[in-house]
Amino acid sequence: MGAIRILLNGKSWTSHPEADGPMRTAVATLRRDGHGVEVWPSWEGGDLVRLTRAAMAEAAAGGVDTIIAAGGDGTVNAVFGTAVAHDLPEGCSFGILPLGTANDFARSAGLPVGDLTAALRIAASAPPVAMDIGLLGERPFVNLLTGGFGSQVTAETDPELKRRLGGLAYAITGIARLQDLSASAGRFRAEGFDWQGSFLALAIGNGRQAGGGFPLCPDALVDDGLLDLTILPTVAEGEHLGVLAGLLREGPDRLRSLARRARSSWIEFEGDRELNINLDGEPLCARHFRVECRPAALQVRLGPSPLFAAG
C-alpha cells in the first residue's frame, strides 16, 4: 500500500463541521486498509500551493504515491493546478475528497460525494488515468471557465447561503439578480468555429458543470485533448426567467437547444469591453483571452467516470 498526503482546505473544513466524524472514519478506514495517511491542513492563503509543492517533493524522493485534494472545486484547482505548473514526480497520482459546497467537478466525475470513506478509497486505490488540464494563458484550470451572468452569480452568492443550501443557493441568487441581467458581446474563434454576437453567458469546459449543478458543458471529456465551448446567446427581453427555469427543469436538453457549441484544443475570445469571468472559483476580468488544452497533463484516481471516454 502506498503513502498518501491529504491536503485539507481548512476553510472548507470549518464551514462543514458535520464532516468531522465521517472524515475521521474515512482516514481510519484507509489506515486499516494498510495505507500510510497524513492529513495536512491549510489555514492561510497560499497554504495549498505550499503544501502541494511539499508533498510533490516527498513524492520525488519516493515517499508519497498519492496526493489528495480535500475540499471544493477551488481546492481541486489549487492542488491540481500547482502540480501541472511544476515538474511532476514520476509515479505520483492525484485524487479528490469532496468537502466543498457544490463539488461540481467531483459530482460530474461520478464520485460518491455523500460517502467520504468510499470517495477516499477511490482516491487511494483506483487505477491512475491521464487527465487533461485547461490553461488560461499560464493559469491552469481543472473544471470550467465561465463568463457573463453565471460568473457574476457564482461570485455574488452569499457563503452562508451556500453552506446552508448547497448548490440551490446559486439558483436562488440567479433568480434574485435577473433584473440586473445584461448581455455581453464578443467574437469566439476555435478550430472550425467562428461566432460573433451578444450573449448572456459562456462556458469553456474541461469538466461539465458549475454553479452548484448547472450542466454548462454536458458532453465534455477530460481525456480527449479538447475543451468544450458553450455560448448562451441573448434572448428577447422578458424571456430571461423562462430560460433560467427551463435550464433548471430540463438541464442539458434545454441547454443544447439554446446554445452555440464547439469543441477545440484552443478557444479565443475578444470582447467589446471587460468581461467578468470565473476560473474554477477565482473571479477575473478580461477583454480578450486564449484558452488551450494540455492533454494528459496529470495522473488522477477518479475510478470509473463519465468524464473519461472509456467511462
C-alpha positions as CSV (number, residue, x, y, z in Angstrom):
1,M,0.0,0.0,0.0
2,G,1.2,3.5,-0.8
3,A,1.8,6.6,1.2
4,I,-0.9,9.3,1.0
5,R,-0.9,13.0,1.7
6,I,-4.4,14.6,2.2
7,L,-4.2,18.3,1.6
8,L,-7.2,19.6,3.6
9,N,-8.7,23.0,2.9
10,G,-9.1,24.4,6.4
11,K,-11.8,26.9,5.3
12,S,-13.9,24.1,3.8
13,W,-13.4,22.1,6.9
14,T,-14.6,24.8,9.3
15,S,-17.5,25.5,7.0
16,H,-18.7,21.9,7.2
17,P,-18.2,20.8,10.8
18,E,-20.7,17.9,10.2
19,A,-18.0,16.3,8.1
20,D,-15.6,15.8,11.0
21,G,-16.8,12.4,12.1
22,P,-17.1,11.0,8.5
23,M,-13.7,12.4,7.7
24,R,-12.0,10.8,10.7
25,T,-13.8,7.5,9.9
26,A,-12.6,7.6,6.3
27,V,-9.0,8.2,7.3
28,A,-9.0,5.5,9.9
29,T,-10.5,3.1,7.4
30,L,-7.7,3.8,4.9
31,R,-5.1,3.2,7.6
32,R,-6.7,-0.1,8.4
33,D,-6.5,-0.9,4.7
34,G,-2.8,-0.6,5.0
35,H,-2.2,2.9,3.6
36,G,0.1,5.4,5.3
37,V,-2.0,8.5,5.6
38,E,-1.1,12.0,6.7
39,V,-3.5,14.9,6.8
40,W,-2.0,18.4,6.1
41,P,-4.5,21.2,6.8
42,S,-4.3,24.7,5.3
43,W,-5.2,27.8,7.2
44,E,-4.0,30.8,5.2
45,G,-3.9,32.0,1.6
46,G,-1.2,30.3,-0.3
47,D,-1.0,27.3,2.0
48,L,-2.4,24.8,-0.5
49,V,0.2,25.8,-3.1
50,R,3.0,25.4,-0.5
51,L,1.6,22.1,0.8
52,T,1.2,20.7,-2.7
53,R,4.8,21.5,-3.5
54,A,6.0,19.9,-0.3
55,A,4.0,16.8,-1.0
56,M,5.4,16.6,-4.5
57,A,8.9,17.0,-3.1
58,E,8.2,13.9,-0.9
59,A,6.9,12.1,-3.9
60,A,10.0,12.9,-5.9
61,A,12.0,11.3,-3.1
62,G,9.9,8.2,-3.2
63,G,8.0,8.9,0.0
64,V,4.5,9.6,-1.4
65,D,2.4,7.8,-4.1
66,T,-0.9,9.8,-4.0
67,I,-1.8,13.4,-3.2
68,I,-5.4,14.1,-2.4
69,A,-7.2,17.5,-2.6
70,A,-9.7,17.6,0.2
71,G,-12.2,20.5,-0.3
72,G,-14.3,22.0,-3.0
73,D,-13.7,22.9,-6.6
74,G,-11.3,25.7,-5.7
75,T,-9.2,23.3,-3.7
76,V,-9.0,20.8,-6.5
77,N,-8.0,23.6,-8.9
78,A,-5.3,24.9,-6.5
79,V,-3.8,21.4,-5.9
80,F,-4.0,20.1,-9.4
81,G,-3.0,23.4,-10.9
82,T,0.1,23.7,-8.7
83,A,1.0,20.1,-9.8
84,V,0.9,20.8,-13.5
85,A,2.7,24.1,-13.1
86,H,5.8,22.3,-11.8
87,D,7.7,19.1,-12.6
88,L,5.5,16.2,-11.8
89,P,7.2,13.3,-9.9
90,E,7.2,10.0,-11.8
91,G,4.6,7.6,-10.4
92,C,2.7,10.2,-8.4
93,S,-1.1,10.5,-8.8
94,F,-3.8,12.8,-7.6
95,G,-7.3,12.3,-6.1
96,I,-10.2,14.2,-4.7
97,L,-12.0,14.1,-1.3
98,P,-15.1,16.3,-1.9
99,L,-15.7,18.6,1.1
100,G,-16.9,21.7,-0.6
101,T,-20.4,23.2,-1.1
102,A,-21.1,22.5,-4.8
103,N,-18.3,19.9,-5.5
104,D,-19.2,20.3,-9.2
105,F,-16.1,18.6,-10.6
106,A,-16.4,15.7,-8.2
107,R,-20.1,15.2,-8.9
108,S,-19.6,15.3,-12.7
109,A,-16.8,12.8,-12.3
110,G,-19.3,10.4,-10.6
111,L,-17.5,10.4,-7.2
112,P,-19.6,9.4,-4.2
113,V,-19.9,12.9,-2.7
114,G,-22.1,11.7,0.2
115,D,-19.8,8.9,1.3
116,L,-16.3,10.2,2.3
117,T,-15.0,6.7,3.0
118,A,-15.9,5.4,-0.5
119,A,-14.5,8.6,-2.1
120,L,-11.3,8.3,-0.2
121,R,-10.8,4.7,-1.1
122,I,-11.3,5.6,-4.8
123,A,-8.7,8.4,-4.4
124,A,-6.2,6.0,-2.8
125,S,-6.8,2.8,-4.8
126,A,-8.4,3.4,-8.2
127,P,-6.1,2.9,-11.2
128,P,-4.4,6.1,-12.3
129,V,-5.6,7.6,-15.6
130,A,-4.2,10.6,-17.5
131,M,-6.4,13.7,-17.4
132,D,-6.3,16.9,-19.5
133,I,-6.0,20.4,-17.9
134,G,-7.2,23.7,-19.3
135,L,-4.9,26.7,-19.5
136,L,-6.0,30.4,-19.5
137,G,-2.7,31.8,-20.5
138,E,-0.4,30.3,-17.8
139,R,-3.2,29.7,-15.4
140,P,-4.3,26.1,-15.2
141,F,-7.9,25.1,-14.5
142,V,-9.5,21.7,-13.9
143,N,-13.2,22.2,-14.4
144,L,-14.6,25.3,-16.2
145,L,-14.1,28.9,-17.2
146,T,-17.4,30.7,-17.1
147,G,-18.3,34.2,-18.1
148,G,-21.2,36.7,-18.1
149,F,-24.2,36.3,-15.8
150,G,-23.3,32.9,-14.5
151,S,-19.9,34.0,-13.2
152,Q,-21.5,37.1,-11.5
153,V,-23.9,34.8,-9.7
154,T,-21.1,32.5,-8.6
155,A,-19.1,35.4,-7.2
156,E,-22.1,37.1,-5.5
157,T,-23.7,34.1,-3.8
158,D,-23.6,34.5,-0.1
159,P,-21.2,32.0,1.6
160,E,-23.6,31.4,4.4
161,L,-26.4,30.7,2.0
162,K,-24.1,28.2,0.2
163,R,-23.3,26.5,3.5
164,R,-27.0,26.1,4.3
165,L,-28.5,25.3,0.9
166,G,-25.6,23.9,-1.1
167,G,-26.0,24.3,-4.9
168,L,-29.6,25.6,-4.6
169,A,-28.0,28.9,-3.3
170,Y,-26.7,29.7,-6.8
171,A,-30.2,29.3,-8.3
172,I,-31.8,31.5,-5.7
173,T,-29.1,34.2,-6.3
174,G,-29.6,33.9,-10.0
175,I,-33.3,34.5,-9.8
176,A,-32.9,37.4,-7.4
177,R,-30.4,39.1,-9.8
178,L,-32.5,38.6,-13.0
179,Q,-33.3,42.4,-13.0
180,D,-29.5,43.1,-13.4
181,L,-29.1,40.6,-16.2
182,S,-27.3,42.2,-19.1
183,A,-25.7,40.9,-22.3
184,S,-22.1,40.9,-23.3
185,A,-20.8,40.9,-26.8
186,G,-17.7,39.5,-28.5
187,R,-16.2,37.1,-31.0
188,F,-15.3,33.5,-30.4
189,R,-12.8,31.5,-32.5
190,A,-11.9,27.9,-32.3
191,E,-10.9,25.0,-34.7
192,G,-13.6,25.1,-37.4
193,F,-15.7,27.6,-35.4
194,D,-16.2,31.4,-35.7
195,W,-19.1,33.2,-34.0
196,Q,-19.7,36.8,-33.1
197,G,-22.7,38.4,-31.3
198,S,-24.2,39.2,-27.9
199,F,-24.6,36.5,-25.3
200,L,-25.8,36.1,-21.7
201,A,-23.2,33.5,-20.6
202,L,-20.3,31.4,-21.8
203,A,-18.5,28.3,-20.5
204,I,-15.3,26.7,-21.6
205,G,-15.2,23.3,-20.1
206,N,-12.6,20.6,-19.3
207,G,-15.3,19.4,-16.9
208,R,-19.0,19.6,-17.3
209,Q,-20.9,21.6,-14.6
210,A,-20.6,24.7,-12.4
211,G,-22.7,26.9,-10.1
212,G,-24.0,24.0,-8.0
213,G,-25.0,21.6,-10.7
214,F,-25.6,23.6,-13.9
215,P,-24.5,21.3,-16.8
216,L,-22.8,24.0,-18.9
217,C,-20.7,21.7,-21.0
218,P,-22.7,18.4,-20.6
219,D,-20.6,16.3,-23.0
220,A,-17.1,17.4,-22.0
221,L,-14.5,14.7,-21.5
222,V,-11.2,15.1,-19.6
223,D,-9.2,12.7,-21.8
224,D,-9.9,13.8,-25.4
225,G,-7.4,16.6,-25.7
226,L,-10.2,19.1,-26.3
227,L,-12.2,21.8,-24.5
228,D,-15.9,22.3,-24.9
229,L,-17.3,25.8,-25.6
230,T,-20.9,26.7,-24.8
231,I,-22.3,30.1,-25.6
232,L,-25.8,31.1,-24.5
233,P,-26.9,33.9,-26.9
234,T,-29.0,36.8,-25.9
235,V,-32.8,36.1,-25.7
236,A,-35.6,38.6,-26.2
237,E,-36.4,40.9,-23.3
238,G,-38.7,39.3,-20.8
239,E,-37.7,35.8,-21.6
240,H,-34.8,35.5,-19.1
241,L,-36.9,33.9,-16.3
242,G,-38.2,31.3,-18.8
243,V,-34.7,30.5,-20.0
244,L,-33.5,30.0,-16.4
245,A,-36.5,28.0,-15.4
246,G,-36.0,25.8,-18.5
247,L,-32.3,25.2,-17.7
248,L,-33.2,24.2,-14.1
249,R,-36.0,22.0,-15.2
250,E,-34.6,20.3,-18.3
251,G,-30.9,20.6,-17.8
252,P,-28.6,19.5,-20.7
253,D,-31.5,19.1,-23.2
254,R,-32.6,22.7,-22.8
255,L,-29.1,24.0,-23.0
256,R,-28.4,22.1,-26.2
257,S,-31.5,23.6,-27.8
258,L,-30.5,27.2,-27.0
259,A,-26.7,27.2,-27.1
260,R,-24.0,27.6,-29.7
261,R,-21.4,25.0,-29.1
262,A,-17.9,23.9,-30.3
263,R,-15.1,21.5,-29.3
264,S,-11.5,22.5,-29.9
265,S,-8.0,22.2,-28.5
266,W,-7.9,26.1,-28.3
267,I,-10.5,28.8,-28.0
268,E,-10.1,32.6,-28.3
269,F,-12.4,35.4,-27.2
270,E,-12.3,39.1,-27.9
271,G,-15.0,41.4,-26.4
272,D,-16.0,44.9,-26.8
273,R,-15.5,45.6,-23.1
274,E,-14.2,43.9,-19.9
275,L,-16.0,40.6,-19.2
276,N,-16.4,39.1,-15.7
277,I,-15.1,35.5,-15.8
278,N,-14.7,32.8,-13.2
279,L,-11.9,30.3,-13.3
280,D,-12.8,27.4,-11.0
281,G,-14.0,29.8,-8.3
282,E,-11.4,32.6,-9.0
283,P,-13.1,35.8,-10.2
284,L,-11.2,37.6,-13.0
285,C,-11.8,40.2,-15.7
286,A,-10.7,40.1,-19.3
287,R,-11.5,41.8,-22.6
288,H,-9.7,39.1,-24.7
289,F,-8.2,35.8,-23.8
290,R,-7.0,32.5,-25.3
291,V,-7.6,29.1,-23.6
292,E,-5.8,25.9,-24.5
293,C,-6.0,22.3,-23.5
294,R,-2.9,20.5,-22.2
295,P,-3.6,16.8,-22.9
296,A,-2.8,14.0,-20.4
297,A,-1.3,16.6,-18.0
298,L,-1.9,14.7,-14.8
299,Q,-2.4,11.2,-13.5
300,V,-5.6,11.0,-11.4
301,R,-7.5,8.4,-9.4
302,L,-11.2,9.0,-10.1
303,G,-12.4,5.5,-10.6
304,P,-15.0,4.6,-13.4
305,S,-16.1,8.1,-14.5
306,P,-18.4,9.6,-17.3
307,L,-15.7,12.2,-17.8
308,F,-13.4,9.6,-19.4
309,A,-14.1,8.4,-22.9
310,A,-14.0,4.8,-21.7
311,G,-16.3,5.5,-18.8
